[in-house]
Amino acid sequence: MANSAQVIIVGGGMVGAALATSLGQAGLGVALVEGGAAPTLPQDDGFDLRVSSLNLAAERLLAEVGAWERIPQDRRCPFRRIHGWSQQGHGEARFDATSLGHDAFGSFVENRWIRAALWARLAELPTVTCYCGVRPMVLRQAANQVELELDDGTRLGGSLVVGADGARSALRELAGIQVESGDYDQRALVINVTTKLPQQDVSWQCFTPHGPQAMLPLPGHHASLVWYAKPDTITALEQLDPEALRQTLERDFPARLGGVEAVLGRASFPIRRQHARRYTSARCVLIGDAAHVISPLAGQGLNLGLQDVIALSERLVAAHRRGQDLGSAPLLDAYARQRRPQTLAMIAATELLHRVFTGAPPLRQLGSLGLAVTQRLPLAKRLMMRQAIGL
Ligand SMILES: Cc1cc2nc3c(=O)[nH]c(=O)nc-3n(C[C@H](O)[C@H](O)[C@H](O)COP(=O)(O)OP(=O)(O)OC[C@H]3O[C@@H](n4cnc5c(N)ncnc54)[C@H](O)[C@@H]3O)c2cc1C
């Protein structure tokens, strides 16, 4: 006999856990299958290397599902201003959330806090059952139900299975959904530092011909720096000892960073793009990185995944209230029609940013010009700011 749930979610990362809390809060029966251990609230004071910029829409979702207030205020860093400029040109675009009547564009928060806060909320929801340390092995998609067999022999049956198991989604493979992918021949080195200046309310990005250099503010004198470059360059930087890396940052990062007190940690990530050819198959839907992976240079991958959660949850909760089938093809098709154009637009925007600023010199000049023109066009600025805020 299979354990039954209305919705089975594979992957309890930030996206899968957000969907589970949103559905569980509305009273839907959810089985959450997570390959790793259940996260607990962090106990140490240090800042983790994985940090995300959450836009206001994402913050609102986390507040609605009861996770936001579990992230202590001193672990969130709201940012009011965004600056972007080209190292080789004269263009600089400056955005200020207050010009749209908002206090901030969003906040920088460590991923481990976002995920742990969601799991703490999940533990309170009686209709959600979590299966940790297990992975799906077999997927059976029948006309009126879907069944998932896990590697410990557990069988789960439901109306719908959601793949939220990240870029290398096993569920996507079991459902036979192909992806289109590309490599930028770049890696991103993420470096946590303490700075001489308090950074606090501004996030900036300088476009160099080798890739952007970005500063993401963290509370107080902490910051997360992101250095994009060819894999060889990143490997060489990674091998520097903390003091040598600190000196390199002071020499090679934009002067507005001010002095770097100390390098606290670093890790590098490959920069890829990937998009599932379809988001759905019979009684199955993909969300988050399982559906789309974009370059982190626009800081929008998680925001995009949380937009998937908002859109899917709205449709599932409405269907549940009307007593309708949660895995019906019309429901899933309508979801995919809603999300695919928005994701494609974001993929195109990040692709354009990447190509313009790392392309041949004429393209780079165009990029500088684009920043300068954006700065002078209030309407374009407002549109871009609305996009960044996500509301
Ligand atoms: C350097 C870098 C910086 C970034 N910065 C930002 C940013 O500032 N803002 C932003 O919006 N986005 C950012 N992103 C993107 C963001 O991190 C991702 O989009 C986001 O983490 C995706 O979340 P997810 O839950 O879909 O997938 P994941 O975080 O990959 O979670 C997948 C979950 O599924 C589980 N799992 C995997 N396989 C299985 C299996 N077979 N069975 C069961 N469970 C499984 C995993 O254990 C994990 O818990 C950044 C990405 C990078 C690389």
The ligand as a MOL file (V3000), in Angstrom:
LIG
                    3D

  0  0  0     0  0            999 V3000
M  V30 BEGIN CTAB
M  V30 COUNTS 53 58 0 0 0
M  V30 BEGIN ATOM
M  V30 1 C 26.9110 31.7940 -6.7260 0
M  V30 2 C 25.4050 31.8720 -6.7820 0
M  V30 3 C 24.7620 32.9970 -6.3030 0
M  V30 4 C 23.3640 33.1020 -6.3640 0
M  V30 5 N 22.7730 34.2450 -5.9080 0
M  V30 6 C 21.4310 34.3690 -6.0110 0
M  V30 7 C 20.7710 35.5590 -5.5620 0
M  V30 8 O 21.3990 36.5060 -5.0690 0
M  V30 9 N 19.4220 35.6610 -5.7000 0
M  V30 10 C 18.6970 34.6490 -6.2590 0
M  V30 11 O 17.4600 34.8070 -6.3950 0
M  V30 12 N 19.2780 33.4950 -6.6810 0
M  V30 13 C 20.6270 33.3360 -6.5650 0
M  V30 14 N 21.2290 32.1820 -6.9820 0
M  V30 15 C 20.3930 31.0760 -7.4920 0
M  V30 16 C 19.7870 30.2570 -6.3370 0
M  V30 17 O 20.8030 29.8540 -5.4440 0
M  V30 18 C 19.0640 29.0320 -6.8890 0
M  V30 19 O 18.1950 29.4440 -7.9100 0
M  V30 20 C 18.2690 28.3570 -5.7760 0
M  V30 21 O 19.1180 27.8730 -4.7760 0
M  V30 22 C 17.4510 27.1770 -6.3260 0
M  V30 23 O 16.7240 26.5950 -5.2800 0
M  V30 24 P 16.0110 25.1800 -5.4790 0
M  V30 25 O 15.3340 24.8970 -4.1820 0
M  V30 26 O 15.2210 25.1820 -6.7380 0
M  V30 27 O 17.1830 24.1440 -5.7460 0
M  V30 28 P 18.3380 23.6580 -4.7520 0
M  V30 29 O 18.7920 24.7580 -3.8720 0
M  V30 30 O 19.3520 22.9910 -5.6080 0
M  V30 31 O 17.6180 22.5810 -3.8190 0
M  V30 32 C 17.3220 21.2860 -4.2720 0
M  V30 33 C 16.9700 20.4150 -3.0790 0
M  V30 34 O 16.6230 19.0970 -3.5660 0
M  V30 35 C 17.3600 18.1150 -2.8620 0
M  V30 36 N 17.5830 17.0080 -3.8120 0
M  V30 37 C 18.4450 16.9850 -4.8560 0
M  V30 38 N 18.3250 15.8090 -5.5150 0
M  V30 39 C 17.3750 15.1030 -4.8500 0
M  V30 40 C 16.8000 13.8120 -5.0650 0
M  V30 41 N 17.1910 13.0170 -6.0670 0
M  V30 42 N 15.8280 13.3960 -4.2120 0
M  V30 43 C 15.4200 14.1800 -3.1740 0
M  V30 44 N 15.9370 15.4170 -2.9380 0
M  V30 45 C 16.9000 15.8590 -3.7660 0
M  V30 46 C 18.6370 18.7980 -2.4060 0
M  V30 47 O 19.1940 18.1460 -1.2680 0
M  V30 48 C 18.1190 20.2130 -2.0950 0
M  V30 49 O 17.6260 20.3010 -0.7800 0
M  V30 50 C 22.6130 32.0450 -6.9260 0
M  V30 51 C 23.2550 30.8890 -7.4080 0
M  V30 52 C 24.6340 30.7960 -7.3400 0
M  V30 53 C 25.3320 29.5490 -7.8710 0
M  V30 END ATOM
M  V30 BEGIN BOND
M  V30 1 1 1 2
M  V30 2 1 2 3
M  V30 3 2 2 52
M  V30 4 2 3 4
M  V30 5 1 4 5
M  V30 6 1 4 50
M  V30 7 2 5 6
M  V30 8 1 6 7
M  V30 9 1 6 13
M  V30 10 2 7 8
M  V30 11 1 7 9
M  V30 12 1 9 10
M  V30 13 2 10 11
M  V30 14 1 10 12
M  V30 15 2 12 13
M  V30 16 1 13 14
M  V30 17 1 14 15
M  V30 18 1 14 50
M  V30 19 1 15 16
M  V30 20 1 16 17
M  V30 21 1 16 18
M  V30 22 1 18 19
M  V30 23 1 18 20
M  V30 24 1 20 21
M  V30 25 1 20 22
M  V30 26 1 22 23
M  V30 27 1 23 24
M  V30 28 2 24 25
M  V30 29 1 24 26
M  V30 30 1 24 27
M  V30 31 1 27 28
M  V30 32 2 28 29
M  V30 33 1 28 30
M  V30 34 1 28 31
M  V30 35 1 31 32
M  V30 36 1 32 33
M  V30 37 1 33 34
M  V30 38 1 33 48
M  V30 39 1 34 35
M  V30 40 1 35 36
M  V30 41 1 35 46
M  V30 42 1 36 37
M  V30 43 1 36 45
M  V30 44 2 37 38
M  V30 45 1 38 39
M  V30 46 1 39 40
M  V30 47 2 39 45
M  V30 48 1 40 41
M  V30 49 2 40 42
M  V30 50 1 42 43
M  V30 51 2 43 44
M  V30 52 1 44 45
M  V30 53 1 46 47
M  V30 54 1 46 48
M  V30 55 1 48 49
M  V30 56 2 50 51
M  V30 57 1 51 52
M  V30 58 1 52 53
M  V30 END BOND
M  V30 END CTAB
M  END
